[in-house]
Amino acid sequence: MSVSSAHKKPSLLLYIHGFNSSSLSHKANVMRDYCVTHRADVKVLTPQLPNFPQQAALHLQELVEQYKNDYQIALVGSSLGGYLSTWLNAQYGFKAVVVNPAVKPYELLADYLGEQENPYTHEKYLLEPKHIDELKALEVKTLNDVSDFWLLQQVEDEVLDYRQAVNKYQGSKQTVEQGGDHSFVNFERYPEQILAFLNI
């Protein structure tokens, strides 16, 4: 056994959910269940994020700081979670699989200003213009290393323009499927390949 493999850190998969979603979302469960059944060596974290962008980013950063010395961390991010995964990659260099990722969420969420209720947690909160500014502050203009990313994208995403993601992650591994929707239909096909790409 080589020295490097003898001292390889255990793996941690951090799943980052989207706007008004939950740590109990379908894709989070798919990844968690797959690892429980097939990859018990992988620790899976699916945190419930605060509703506001700056708080969500800080929460993720605190988690990373807590685990990064003991684990090899990799990311799966859906929708707004893809945007946050890209931000974390810029900070730490983690590999990431982004699923129907939001590329310009500050444009999209401008239409959601006002009272919101998370359909999973039933938490009510007020989305204000300052939160749009917080999102803009997290934008990564240029990817540090395109090889860190795998884009999983379905063309019939009813929430986001899929072409923005195809353009943003140009040069990265991309799987662009016809049909589907924003939830990414039949995500169950991918956990094994995702873990292989993330090298965990």
Order of alpha helices (4+ residues) and beta strands (2+ residues): alpha-beta-alpha-beta-alpha-beta-alpha-beta-alpha-beta-beta-alpha-beta-alpha-beta-alpha
